[in-house]
Amino acid sequence: MKPYKNAPDHDLLNSTSSIPTPFLVVQEEVLDANINRIHDYARSHGFAVRPHVKTHKSLHIAGTQLQAGAAGIAVAKVGEAEVMSRLGDVDITVAYPAVGEDRAKRIARLARTHRIRVAVDSTYLMDALSDAALESGSEIGIHVMFDAGLHRCGYADPETVTRLAAYAERMKGLRYDGIQLYLGHLYGEAAHESRSFDAINKQWKPVYEALCHADLCPHMVSSGSTPSLFNTHMVEHVNELRVGTAVLNDYFVMYFGHCSLEQCAARVVATVVSDATPGQVIIDAGSKSLSAKQMLRNERLTLGYIVEYPEARLFRLHEEHGWIDTSRCMKAPHMGQRLSIIPVNIALCMNLYDTFYILRSNGTTECMKVDARGCHV
């Protein structure tokens, strides 16, 4: 595990001492600094910013991002889009192949009042969206998915991408808006090395040229993924950033060197409830509070970063209990002590809570709803 220098989070723990544990807290100052950092980078490269709200699922945080100048929002699921439409006149990208008649009809209804688009990699999905749009009297935008290397969704060959774009262009009820990329295969050193982006451009350039040759040159090329976020300018023709985890950051992002400890805005606060076993304490935050997402494996496995005890290792979670190995700590946590933990995956963690707390710079807290929690469809 990499060491991180940091003084104990006394201010955060003191300011939230009256809140029963476990709970999730977001530091407003860090949140705002992360948003500003993203927008500063985007402005320097001429990118629009589109926050991906699947990370936080919060109307409050999404509203803050829009106030900072975001061009719109991205969502993973139709349910998230329906919740976020309450923000008003907001441009929405469903950055996910929303297959299914129910999803198509709900998107088409939203398209009556909002500019909305869907990421697709099949004519099957476009047929359903076209039918729903025509029935609803609306228009749905289309982002064709380009596979930049993760091999999850989309295509990398020029012929298929161009065929899908042409299909979107001619289908009634649809609007061809451009191309979506996801750089999720790049993290650690790969997210910084120029050869990683050279490999992407080697495949992307002929696709882009084929689109333009077919008079389908995309006016929007949207790219996402936090680890490589601040090197997105190395991918040719991108003009929009889909920003998810980077607004809060988490242990995965920190461990692989893509943010500092001070740029992690969210913490789960837990209490030591047992020290019966030597070299170990138990906390009241388990998989229902932190998620069971693992960092690394075997003897290096860890399920969160304990800010006050960087030498400790959170190595096991049951539903309501967390096991912490304290054998390397000079002084172990004591019974009743509160600890602040940076989760491995903040998006998974956020979806476990009905509410979270915003910690203001003056030390006050405000309880906020996780508005789109549980929107799996």
C-alpha positions in Angstrom: 0.0 0.0 0.0 1.3 3.5 -0.8 1.8 5.8 2.1 -0.1 9.1 2.2 1.0 11.9 4.5 -1.9 13.6 6.3 -2.7 14.8 9.7 -5.8 13.2 11.4 -9.1 14.6 10.1 -9.8 16.3 13.5 -11.9 19.1 12.0 -14.2 16.8 10.1 -14.6 14.4 13.0 -15.1 17.2 15.5 -17.7 19.0 13.3 -19.7 15.8 12.8 -19.4 14.4 16.4 -23.1 14.6 17.1 -24.1 12.5 14.0 -24.7 8.8 14.7 -22.3 6.5 12.8 -21.9 5.2 10.2 -22.7 8.1 7.8 -21.3 9.7 4.6 -20.0 13.2 4.6 -18.8 15.4 1.7 -16.5 18.3 2.4 -17.9 21.3 0.4 -14.5 23.0 0.1 -12.9 20.0 -1.5 -16.0 19.4 -3.7 -15.8 23.0 -5.0 -12.1 22.8 -5.6 -12.5 19.6 -7.6 -15.2 21.2 -9.7 -13.0 24.3 -10.3 -10.0 22.1 -11.2 -12.1 20.2 -13.8 -13.5 23.4 -15.4 -10.0 25.1 -15.5 -8.7 22.1 -17.4 -11.7 22.1 -19.7 -11.4 25.8 -20.5 -7.7 25.4 -21.3 -8.5 22.9 -24.0 -11.9 24.1 -25.2 -13.9 21.3 -23.8 -17.5 21.4 -22.6 -18.0 19.7 -19.2 -20.8 17.2 -18.7 -20.9 15.8 -15.1 -21.9 12.1 -14.9 -24.2 12.1 -11.9 -24.2 8.3 -11.4 -21.3 9.0 -9.1 -23.2 11.2 -6.5 -26.9 10.9 -7.6 -27.5 14.2 -5.9 -29.6 17.1 -7.2 -27.6 19.4 -4.9 -24.2 18.4 -6.3 -25.5 18.3 -9.9 -26.9 21.8 -9.4 -23.5 23.0 -8.1 -21.8 21.6 -11.2 -24.3 23.3 -13.5 -23.8 26.6 -11.8 -20.1 26.2 -12.3 -20.7 26.1 -16.1 -21.5 22.5 -17.0 -23.1 22.1 -20.4 -25.5 19.5 -19.2 -25.4 16.2 -17.3 -24.8 12.5 -18.1 -26.7 9.7 -16.4 -26.4 5.9 -16.4 -30.0 5.0 -16.1 -33.4 6.4 -17.2 -34.5 6.7 -13.6 -31.5 9.0 -12.9 -32.5 11.1 -15.9 -36.1 11.4 -14.6 -34.8 12.6 -11.2 -32.3 15.0 -12.6 -34.9 16.5 -15.0 -36.2 18.3 -11.9 -33.2 20.6 -12.2 -35.1 22.4 -14.9 -34.0 23.1 -18.5 -31.0 20.7 -18.4 -29.4 18.9 -21.4 -29.2 15.1 -20.6 -27.1 12.3 -22.0 -28.0 8.8 -21.1 -24.5 7.5 -21.4 -25.6 3.8 -21.5 -27.4 1.6 -24.1 -30.8 1.9 -22.6 -32.3 -1.3 -24.2 -36.0 -2.1 -23.5 -39.4 -0.8 -24.5 -40.1 0.7 -21.1 -36.8 2.6 -21.1 -37.4 3.8 -24.7 -40.9 5.2 -23.8 -39.7 6.9 -20.7 -36.8 8.6 -22.6 -39.2 9.7 -25.3 -41.5 11.3 -22.7 -38.5 13.1 -21.2 -37.6 14.3 -24.7 -40.8 16.3 -24.9 -39.4 18.7 -22.3 -35.7 18.2 -22.3 -32.9 17.9 -24.9 -31.9 14.3 -24.4 -29.7 11.7 -26.1 -28.7 8.1 -25.7 -25.5 6.2 -26.3 -26.1 3.3 -28.6 -24.1 0.6 -30.5 -27.0 -1.2 -32.2 -29.8 -0.6 -34.7 -31.9 -2.7 -32.4 -31.9 0.0 -29.8 -32.3 2.8 -32.4 -35.4 1.1 -33.8 -37.0 1.1 -30.3 -36.0 4.7 -29.6 -37.4 5.8 -33.0 -40.7 4.0 -32.4 -41.0 5.6 -29.0 -40.1 9.1 -30.2 -42.6 8.9 -33.0 -45.3 7.7 -30.7 -44.5 10.4 -28.2 -44.1 13.2 -30.7 -40.5 13.9 -29.5 -36.9 13.7 -30.8 -34.1 11.7 -29.2 -30.5 12.4 -29.9 -28.0 9.5 -30.6 -24.4 9.1 -29.6 -22.8 6.2 -31.4 -20.4 4.4 -29.1 -16.7 4.1 -30.2 -14.7 1.3 -28.4 -11.5 3.1 -27.3 -10.0 -0.1 -25.9 -12.1 -1.3 -22.9 -14.1 -3.7 -25.2 -17.3 -3.2 -23.2 -19.6 -1.5 -25.6 -19.2 0.0 -29.1 -17.1 -0.6 -32.2 -13.7 0.5 -33.4 -14.0 -0.3 -37.1 -14.8 2.7 -39.4 -17.4 0.8 -41.4 -19.6 -0.2 -38.5 -19.4 3.1 -36.7 -20.2 5.0 -39.9 -23.1 2.6 -40.6 -24.6 3.2 -37.2 -24.2 7.0 -37.5 -25.9 6.9 -40.9 -28.7 4.9 -39.5 -29.2 7.4 -36.7 -29.2 10.3 -39.2 -31.9 8.9 -41.4 -34.3 7.4 -38.7 -37.4 9.4 -38.0 -37.6 10.6 -34.5 -33.9 10.4 -34.0 -31.1 13.0 -34.2 -27.5 12.1 -34.8 -25.5 14.1 -32.2 -22.1 12.5 -32.3 -19.8 10.0 -30.8 -19.1 8.7 -27.2 -15.8 7.3 -26.0 -14.9 5.8 -22.6 -11.3 5.4 -21.6 -11.9 3.1 -18.6 -9.0 0.8 -19.5 -6.5 3.5 -18.7 -5.4 4.0 -15.1 -2.1 4.1 -13.3 0.8 4.7 -15.6 -1.2 3.8 -18.6 -3.4 6.9 -18.0 -0.3 9.2 -18.4 1.8 7.5 -21.1 1.6 9.0 -24.6 1.6 5.5 -26.2 -1.8 4.8 -24.6 -3.3 7.7 -26.4 -1.4 7.0 -29.6 -3.0 3.6 -29.6 -6.5 5.1 -29.2 -5.8 7.7 -31.9 -4.6 5.0 -34.2 -8.0 3.4 -34.2 -10.0 6.6 -33.7 -8.5 8.7 -36.5 -9.7 6.5 -39.4 -13.2 6.2 -37.8 -13.4 10.0 -37.5 -12.2 10.4 -41.1 -14.7 7.9 -42.4 -17.5 9.7 -40.6 -16.5 13.0 -42.1 -16.1 11.5 -45.6 -19.7 10.2 -45.2 -20.9 13.7 -44.3 -21.4 12.6 -40.7 -18.6 14.5 -39.0 -19.6 14.5 -35.3 -20.2 17.9 -33.8 -19.9 16.3 -30.3 -17.2 13.9 -29.3 -17.7 13.0 -25.7 -15.0 11.2 -23.6 -15.1 10.1 -20.0 -13.1 8.3 -17.3 -11.5 9.9 -14.2 -8.0 8.4 -14.2 -7.1 9.8 -17.6 -9.3 12.9 -17.3 -6.6 15.5 -17.3 -4.9 13.9 -20.4 -8.1 13.8 -22.4 -6.6 16.5 -24.7 -4.3 13.8 -26.1 -7.3 12.1 -27.8 -8.0 13.8 -31.1 -11.2 15.7 -31.8 -12.7 15.3 -28.3 -14.7 18.4 -27.3 -16.7 17.2 -24.3 -15.6 15.7 -20.9 -18.0 13.4 -19.1 -16.9 13.8 -15.5 -18.0 11.2 -12.9 -15.7 10.2 -10.0 -13.4 13.2 -10.3 -15.8 15.5 -8.5 -15.5 13.5 -5.3 -12.6 11.1 -5.9 -12.1 7.9 -4.0 -9.4 5.4 -2.8 -9.1 3.8 -6.2 -8.3 7.1 -7.9 -6.0 8.1 -5.0 -4.1 4.8 -4.9 -3.2 4.9 -8.6 -2.0 8.5 -8.3 -4.7 10.4 -10.1 -5.6 12.6 -7.1 -4.1 13.5 -3.7 -5.6 12.6 -0.4 -6.6 16.3 0.0 -8.7 16.0 -3.2 -10.9 13.2 -1.8 -14.1 15.0 -0.8 -16.1 12.1 0.7 -15.6 10.1 3.9 -17.6 7.4 5.6 -17.3 8.0 9.4 -17.5 4.9 11.6 -17.0 4.0 15.2 -14.8 1.4 16.8 -17.2 -1.0 18.5 -14.9 -3.8 19.6 -11.2 -4.4 20.4 -11.6 -7.9 21.8 -9.0 -9.4 19.4 -5.3 -8.2 19.8 -4.1 -6.4 16.7 -7.6 -5.8 15.4 -10.6 -3.5 15.9 -14.1 -3.8 14.6 -16.1 -0.8 13.3 -19.8 -0.3 12.8 -19.5 0.2 9.0 -19.7 -2.9 6.9 -20.6 -3.7 3.3 -23.9 -1.9 3.7 -22.0 1.3 4.5 -18.8 1.0 2.4 -19.8 -1.5 -0.3 -17.6 -4.6 -0.7 -15.5 -3.2 -3.5 -12.0 -4.4 -3.0 -8.7 -2.7 -3.7 -6.0 -5.3 -4.6 -6.1 -8.9 -3.5 -4.9 -11.5 -1.1 -2.7 -10.2 1.8 -2.8 -6.7 0.2 -6.6 -6.6 0.0 -8.1 -3.4 1.5 -11.6 -2.1 1.4 -11.0 1.6 2.2 -8.4 4.0 3.4 -8.4 5.0 7.0 -7.3 8.7 7.1 -6.3 8.8 10.8 -4.4 5.4 10.6 -2.8 5.0 7.2 -0.8 2.0 8.5 -4.1 0.1 9.4 -5.8 -2.1 6.9 -9.5 -2.6 6.4 -9.5 -6.2 5.3 -12.9 -7.7 5.8 -16.5 -6.6 5.7 -19.7 -8.2 6.8 -23.0 -6.4 6.5 -22.7 -4.3 9.6 -19.1 -4.9 10.7 -15.7 -3.9 9.4 -12.4 -5.7 10.4 -9.3 -3.4 10.7 -5.8 -4.9 11.1 -4.0 -2.5 13.5 -0.9 -4.6 14.0 1.3 -2.0 12.2 -0.1 1.0 14.1 2.2 2.6 16.7 -1.0 3.3 18.7 -4.2 1.5 17.8 -7.6 3.1 17.6 -9.5 2.7 20.9 -13.1 1.8 21.8 -15.6 4.4 20.9 -13.2 6.3 18.6 -14.4 7.7 15.3 -12.5 7.0 12.1 -13.0 8.6 8.7 -12.6 6.2 5.7 -12.2 7.0 2.0 -14.2 4.3 0.2 -12.7 2.3 -2.7 -15.5 3.3 -5.0 -17.5 6.4 -4.1 -20.3 5.8 -6.6 -21.1 2.4 -5.1 -20.9 3.8 -1.6 -23.1 6.8 -2.4 -25.9 4.5 -3.6 -26.0 2.8 -0.2 -27.3 5.9 1.6 -30.6 7.7 1.7 -28.8 10.9 2.8 -25.3 12.4 3.2 -24.0 15.4 5.0 -22.4 18.4 3.4 -19.6 19.8 5.7 -19.3 23.6 5.2 -16.0 25.4 5.5 -17.3 27.1 8.7 -17.8 23.6 10.3 -21.6 23.4 10.0 -23.3 20.5 8.4 -26.4 20.1 6.3 -28.2 16.8 5.6 -28.8 16.2 1.9 -30.9 13.5 0.1 -29.2 11.0 -2.3 -32.1 11.8 -4.7 -31.4 9.2 -7.4 -30.5 6.4 -5.1 -31.6 3.0 -6.3 -32.4 4.1 -9.9 -31.2 0.8 -11.5 -33.5 1.0 -14.6 
